[in-house]
Amino acid sequence: MSVPTFGQMAAYLRARFSRGLDDKRADPSIKDVRMLSCFGNGHTVPVCPALRPSKVEEGRFYCNDCGCGDKPGKWLNGKEGEYTKIDYPVLLCPRKMPGFSNYEAGNNSEPRKIQIEELLANIKRGIEEGRLHQKQPPSPPPQA
């Protein structure tokens, strides 16, 4: 295992502090974009080349570029309600992909970034034109 760089340690600390003591989470729409950036959509956006399956626990995945490694708390996906790395309000991506705190729009050095930006622009256009509807948070249950 390699020793983390100063930049990797600083990124971890920023993410950890953004979580706070009460497990703050990224907005669900931000989390959806992060999931798209990492896992693709199975059609037009392929998975990130840095995505690796966990050797520790089947069905879990981690980023091989960020330096966090294959361990609990660093996995990108989890069980329903579980706090995963994607949930951190502040989270940096080594590839600076959409949804992450260090995202650089227009820096199209990676074809996947262009595909994601175009897909998100089409979704936004569809919402603006009324062809698509924005996700709404669930309504609270009626009070008795």
Rosetta constraint file for C-alpha pairs under 8 A:
AtomPair CA 4 CA 8 HARMONIC 5.85 0.50
AtomPair CA 4 CA 9 HARMONIC 6.38 0.50
AtomPair CA 4 CA 67 HARMONIC 6.53 0.50
AtomPair CA 5 CA 9 HARMONIC 6.28 0.50
AtomPair CA 6 CA 10 HARMONIC 6.10 0.50
AtomPair CA 7 CA 11 HARMONIC 6.12 0.50
AtomPair CA 8 CA 12 HARMONIC 6.21 0.50
AtomPair CA 8 CA 66 HARMONIC 7.12 0.50
AtomPair CA 8 CA 67 HARMONIC 6.85 0.50
AtomPair CA 9 CA 13 HARMONIC 6.24 0.50
AtomPair CA 10 CA 14 HARMONIC 6.20 0.50
AtomPair CA 11 CA 15 HARMONIC 6.25 0.50
AtomPair CA 11 CA 91 HARMONIC 7.37 0.50
AtomPair CA 11 CA 92 HARMONIC 6.43 0.50
AtomPair CA 12 CA 16 HARMONIC 6.03 0.50
AtomPair CA 13 CA 17 HARMONIC 6.02 0.50
AtomPair CA 14 CA 18 HARMONIC 6.18 0.50
AtomPair CA 14 CA 90 HARMONIC 6.61 0.50
AtomPair CA 14 CA 91 HARMONIC 7.63 0.50
AtomPair CA 15 CA 19 HARMONIC 6.55 0.50
AtomPair CA 15 CA 88 HARMONIC 5.91 0.50
AtomPair CA 15 CA 89 HARMONIC 6.95 0.50
AtomPair CA 15 CA 90 HARMONIC 4.90 0.50
AtomPair CA 15 CA 91 HARMONIC 5.37 0.50
AtomPair CA 15 CA 92 HARMONIC 7.86 0.50
AtomPair CA 16 CA 20 HARMONIC 6.92 0.50
AtomPair CA 16 CA 88 HARMONIC 7.36 0.50
AtomPair CA 18 CA 24 HARMONIC 7.18 0.50
AtomPair CA 18 CA 88 HARMONIC 6.60 0.50
AtomPair CA 18 CA 89 HARMONIC 5.64 0.50
AtomPair CA 18 CA 90 HARMONIC 5.69 0.50
AtomPair CA 19 CA 23 HARMONIC 5.09 0.50
AtomPair CA 19 CA 24 HARMONIC 4.78 0.50
AtomPair CA 19 CA 25 HARMONIC 6.62 0.50
AtomPair CA 19 CA 88 HARMONIC 5.68 0.50
AtomPair CA 19 CA 89 HARMONIC 6.36 0.50
AtomPair CA 19 CA 90 HARMONIC 7.88 0.50
AtomPair CA 20 CA 24 HARMONIC 6.24 0.50
AtomPair CA 23 CA 83 HARMONIC 7.95 0.50
AtomPair CA 24 CA 88 HARMONIC 7.18 0.50
AtomPair CA 24 CA 89 HARMONIC 6.82 0.50
AtomPair CA 25 CA 87 HARMONIC 4.99 0.50
AtomPair CA 25 CA 88 HARMONIC 5.45 0.50
AtomPair CA 25 CA 89 HARMONIC 5.33 0.50
AtomPair CA 26 CA 30 HARMONIC 6.31 0.50
AtomPair CA 26 CA 31 HARMONIC 6.21 0.50
AtomPair CA 26 CA 86 HARMONIC 7.82 0.50
AtomPair CA 26 CA 87 HARMONIC 5.24 0.50
AtomPair CA 26 CA 88 HARMONIC 5.66 0.50
AtomPair CA 26 CA 89 HARMONIC 4.11 0.50
AtomPair CA 26 CA 90 HARMONIC 7.55 0.50
AtomPair CA 27 CA 31 HARMONIC 6.31 0.50
AtomPair CA 27 CA 89 HARMONIC 7.50 0.50
AtomPair CA 28 CA 32 HARMONIC 6.15 0.50
AtomPair CA 29 CA 33 HARMONIC 6.43 0.50
AtomPair CA 30 CA 34 HARMONIC 6.24 0.50
AtomPair CA 30 CA 99 HARMONIC 5.31 0.50
AtomPair CA 30 CA 100 HARMONIC 7.84 0.50
AtomPair CA 31 CA 35 HARMONIC 6.14 0.50
AtomPair CA 31 CA 86 HARMONIC 6.28 0.50
AtomPair CA 31 CA 87 HARMONIC 6.56 0.50
AtomPair CA 31 CA 99 HARMONIC 7.01 0.50
AtomPair CA 32 CA 36 HARMONIC 6.25 0.50
AtomPair CA 32 CA 99 HARMONIC 7.93 0.50
AtomPair CA 33 CA 37 HARMONIC 6.17 0.50
AtomPair CA 33 CA 98 HARMONIC 6.47 0.50
AtomPair CA 33 CA 99 HARMONIC 4.97 0.50
AtomPair CA 34 CA 38 HARMONIC 6.23 0.50
AtomPair CA 34 CA 86 HARMONIC 6.82 0.50
AtomPair CA 34 CA 97 HARMONIC 7.90 0.50
AtomPair CA 34 CA 98 HARMONIC 6.65 0.50
AtomPair CA 34 CA 99 HARMONIC 4.74 0.50
AtomPair CA 34 CA 100 HARMONIC 6.46 0.50
AtomPair CA 35 CA 39 HARMONIC 5.58 0.50
AtomPair CA 35 CA 40 HARMONIC 7.18 0.50
AtomPair CA 35 CA 86 HARMONIC 7.52 0.50
AtomPair CA 36 CA 40 HARMONIC 4.61 0.50
AtomPair CA 36 CA 41 HARMONIC 6.04 0.50
AtomPair CA 36 CA 45 HARMONIC 7.74 0.50
AtomPair CA 36 CA 116 HARMONIC 7.61 0.50
AtomPair CA 37 CA 47 HARMONIC 7.41 0.50
AtomPair CA 37 CA 48 HARMONIC 6.78 0.50
AtomPair CA 37 CA 97 HARMONIC 6.29 0.50
AtomPair CA 37 CA 98 HARMONIC 6.44 0.50
AtomPair CA 37 CA 99 HARMONIC 7.42 0.50
AtomPair CA 37 CA 113 HARMONIC 7.80 0.50
AtomPair CA 37 CA 116 HARMONIC 7.15 0.50
AtomPair CA 38 CA 47 HARMONIC 5.84 0.50
AtomPair CA 38 CA 48 HARMONIC 5.10 0.50
AtomPair CA 38 CA 51 HARMONIC 6.72 0.50
AtomPair CA 39 CA 46 HARMONIC 7.17 0.50
AtomPair CA 39 CA 47 HARMONIC 4.47 0.50
AtomPair CA 39 CA 48 HARMONIC 6.29 0.50
AtomPair CA 39 CA 51 HARMONIC 7.59 0.50
AtomPair CA 40 CA 44 HARMONIC 7.85 0.50
AtomPair CA 40 CA 45 HARMONIC 4.75 0.50
AtomPair CA 40 CA 46 HARMONIC 4.68 0.50
AtomPair CA 40 CA 47 HARMONIC 4.37 0.50
AtomPair CA 40 CA 48 HARMONIC 6.97 0.50
AtomPair CA 41 CA 45 HARMONIC 5.42 0.50
AtomPair CA 41 CA 46 HARMONIC 6.69 0.50
AtomPair CA 41 CA 47 HARMONIC 7.65 0.50
AtomPair CA 42 CA 46 HARMONIC 6.41 0.50
AtomPair CA 42 CA 47 HARMONIC 7.91 0.50
AtomPair CA 44 CA 115 HARMONIC 7.15 0.50
AtomPair CA 45 CA 112 HARMONIC 6.35 0.50
AtomPair CA 45 CA 115 HARMONIC 6.18 0.50
AtomPair CA 45 CA 116 HARMONIC 6.67 0.50
AtomPair CA 46 CA 112 HARMONIC 7.13 0.50
AtomPair CA 47 CA 51 HARMONIC 7.05 0.50
AtomPair CA 48 CA 112 HARMONIC 7.84 0.50
AtomPair CA 50 CA 63 HARMONIC 5.52 0.50
AtomPair CA 50 CA 64 HARMONIC 5.07 0.50
AtomPair CA 50 CA 65 HARMONIC 5.76 0.50
AtomPair CA 51 CA 61 HARMONIC 6.60 0.50
AtomPair CA 51 CA 62 HARMONIC 5.83 0.50
AtomPair CA 51 CA 63 HARMONIC 4.89 0.50
AtomPair CA 51 CA 64 HARMONIC 6.15 0.50
AtomPair CA 52 CA 61 HARMONIC 5.50 0.50
AtomPair CA 52 CA 62 HARMONIC 5.45 0.50
AtomPair CA 52 CA 63 HARMONIC 6.22 0.50
AtomPair CA 52 CA 64 HARMONIC 6.32 0.50
AtomPair CA 53 CA 58 HARMONIC 7.54 0.50
AtomPair CA 53 CA 59 HARMONIC 7.09 0.50
AtomPair CA 53 CA 60 HARMONIC 6.03 0.50
AtomPair CA 53 CA 61 HARMONIC 4.47 0.50
AtomPair CA 53 CA 62 HARMONIC 6.53 0.50
AtomPair CA 54 CA 58 HARMONIC 6.22 0.50
AtomPair CA 54 CA 59 HARMONIC 7.13 0.50
AtomPair CA 54 CA 60 HARMONIC 5.29 0.50
AtomPair CA 54 CA 61 HARMONIC 5.18 0.50
AtomPair CA 54 CA 62 HARMONIC 6.57 0.50
AtomPair CA 54 CA 70 HARMONIC 5.87 0.50
AtomPair CA 54 CA 71 HARMONIC 7.95 0.50
AtomPair CA 55 CA 70 HARMONIC 7.28 0.50
AtomPair CA 56 CA 70 HARMONIC 6.93 0.50
AtomPair CA 56 CA 71 HARMONIC 6.99 0.50
AtomPair CA 60 CA 75 HARMONIC 6.27 0.50
AtomPair CA 60 CA 76 HARMONIC 7.27 0.50
AtomPair CA 60 CA 77 HARMONIC 5.97 0.50
AtomPair CA 60 CA 78 HARMONIC 6.77 0.50
AtomPair CA 61 CA 70 HARMONIC 7.78 0.50
AtomPair CA 61 CA 75 HARMONIC 5.51 0.50
AtomPair CA 61 CA 76 HARMONIC 5.71 0.50
AtomPair CA 61 CA 77 HARMONIC 6.31 0.50
AtomPair CA 62 CA 69 HARMONIC 6.90 0.50
AtomPair CA 62 CA 70 HARMONIC 5.98 0.50
AtomPair CA 62 CA 74 HARMONIC 6.68 0.50
AtomPair CA 62 CA 75 HARMONIC 4.73 0.50
AtomPair CA 62 CA 76 HARMONIC 5.44 0.50
AtomPair CA 63 CA 67 HARMONIC 7.67 0.50
AtomPair CA 63 CA 68 HARMONIC 7.54 0.50
AtomPair CA 63 CA 69 HARMONIC 7.25 0.50
AtomPair CA 63 CA 75 HARMONIC 7.72 0.50
AtomPair CA 63 CA 76 HARMONIC 7.43 0.50
AtomPair CA 64 CA 68 HARMONIC 7.74 0.50
AtomPair CA 64 CA 69 HARMONIC 6.67 0.50
AtomPair CA 65 CA 94 HARMONIC 6.37 0.50
AtomPair CA 66 CA 93 HARMONIC 6.97 0.50
AtomPair CA 66 CA 94 HARMONIC 5.83 0.50
AtomPair CA 68 CA 74 HARMONIC 6.22 0.50
AtomPair CA 69 CA 74 HARMONIC 6.83 0.50
AtomPair CA 70 CA 74 HARMONIC 6.72 0.50
AtomPair CA 70 CA 75 HARMONIC 6.80 0.50
AtomPair CA 71 CA 75 HARMONIC 6.54 0.50
AtomPair CA 73 CA 83 HARMONIC 7.73 0.50
AtomPair CA 73 CA 84 HARMONIC 6.08 0.50
AtomPair CA 73 CA 85 HARMONIC 6.39 0.50
AtomPair CA 74 CA 84 HARMONIC 6.90 0.50
AtomPair CA 74 CA 85 HARMONIC 5.44 0.50
AtomPair CA 75 CA 84 HARMONIC 6.20 0.50
AtomPair CA 75 CA 85 HARMONIC 5.98 0.50
AtomPair CA 76 CA 84 HARMONIC 5.79 0.50
AtomPair CA 76 CA 85 HARMONIC 5.24 0.50
AtomPair CA 76 CA 86 HARMONIC 5.58 0.50
AtomPair CA 77 CA 84 HARMONIC 6.01 0.50
AtomPair CA 77 CA 85 HARMONIC 7.59 0.50
AtomPair CA 77 CA 86 HARMONIC 7.38 0.50
AtomPair CA 78 CA 82 HARMONIC 5.88 0.50
AtomPair CA 78 CA 83 HARMONIC 7.40 0.50
AtomPair CA 78 CA 84 HARMONIC 6.16 0.50
AtomPair CA 83 CA 87 HARMONIC 6.14 0.50
AtomPair CA 84 CA 88 HARMONIC 7.53 0.50
AtomPair CA 85 CA 91 HARMONIC 7.93 0.50
AtomPair CA 86 CA 91 HARMONIC 7.41 0.50
AtomPair CA 90 CA 100 HARMONIC 7.45 0.50
AtomPair CA 90 CA 101 HARMONIC 5.71 0.50
AtomPair CA 91 CA 100 HARMONIC 5.69 0.50
AtomPair CA 91 CA 101 HARMONIC 5.47 0.50
AtomPair CA 91 CA 102 HARMONIC 7.72 0.50
AtomPair CA 92 CA 96 HARMONIC 7.09 0.50
AtomPair CA 92 CA 100 HARMONIC 5.57 0.50
AtomPair CA 92 CA 101 HARMONIC 5.41 0.50
AtomPair CA 92 CA 102 HARMONIC 5.47 0.50
AtomPair CA 92 CA 103 HARMONIC 7.94 0.50
AtomPair CA 93 CA 97 HARMONIC 6.33 0.50
AtomPair CA 93 CA 100 HARMONIC 6.05 0.50
AtomPair CA 93 CA 101 HARMONIC 7.66 0.50
AtomPair CA 93 CA 102 HARMONIC 6.70 0.50
AtomPair CA 93 CA 103 HARMONIC 7.57 0.50
AtomPair CA 96 CA 100 HARMONIC 6.71 0.50
AtomPair CA 96 CA 102 HARMONIC 5.49 0.50
AtomPair CA 96 CA 103 HARMONIC 4.37 0.50
AtomPair CA 96 CA 104 HARMONIC 5.87 0.50
AtomPair CA 97 CA 102 HARMONIC 7.69 0.50
AtomPair CA 97 CA 103 HARMONIC 5.11 0.50
AtomPair CA 97 CA 104 HARMONIC 7.06 0.50
AtomPair CA 97 CA 113 HARMONIC 6.30 0.50
AtomPair CA 98 CA 103 HARMONIC 5.35 0.50
AtomPair CA 98 CA 104 HARMONIC 7.61 0.50
AtomPair CA 98 CA 105 HARMONIC 7.64 0.50
AtomPair CA 98 CA 113 HARMONIC 7.22 0.50
AtomPair CA 98 CA 116 HARMONIC 7.40 0.50
AtomPair CA 98 CA 117 HARMONIC 7.43 0.50
AtomPair CA 99 CA 103 HARMONIC 6.73 0.50
AtomPair CA 108 CA 113 HARMONIC 6.24 0.50
AtomPair CA 108 CA 114 HARMONIC 5.98 0.50
AtomPair CA 109 CA 113 HARMONIC 7.82 0.50
AtomPair CA 110 CA 114 HARMONIC 6.99 0.50
AtomPair CA 111 CA 115 HARMONIC 6.40 0.50
AtomPair CA 112 CA 116 HARMONIC 6.18 0.50
AtomPair CA 113 CA 117 HARMONIC 6.08 0.50
AtomPair CA 114 CA 118 HARMONIC 6.10 0.50
AtomPair CA 115 CA 119 HARMONIC 6.12 0.50
AtomPair CA 116 CA 120 HARMONIC 6.08 0.50
AtomPair CA 117 CA 121 HARMONIC 6.06 0.50
AtomPair CA 118 CA 122 HARMONIC 6.16 0.50
AtomPair CA 119 CA 123 HARMONIC 6.30 0.50
AtomPair CA 120 CA 124 HARMONIC 6.14 0.50
AtomPair CA 121 CA 125 HARMONIC 6.08 0.50
AtomPair CA 122 CA 126 HARMONIC 6.07 0.50
AtomPair CA 123 CA 127 HARMONIC 6.28 0.50
AtomPair CA 123 CA 132 HARMONIC 7.32 0.50
AtomPair CA 124 CA 128 HARMONIC 6.22 0.50
AtomPair CA 125 CA 129 HARMONIC 6.08 0.50
AtomPair CA 126 CA 130 HARMONIC 6.05 0.50
AtomPair CA 126 CA 131 HARMONIC 4.97 0.50
AtomPair CA 126 CA 132 HARMONIC 5.05 0.50
AtomPair CA 126 CA 133 HARMONIC 7.95 0.50
AtomPair CA 127 CA 131 HARMONIC 5.97 0.50
AtomPair CA 127 CA 132 HARMONIC 4.60 0.50
AtomPair CA 127 CA 133 HARMONIC 5.54 0.50
AtomPair CA 127 CA 134 HARMONIC 6.46 0.50
AtomPair CA 128 CA 132 HARMONIC 7.95 0.50
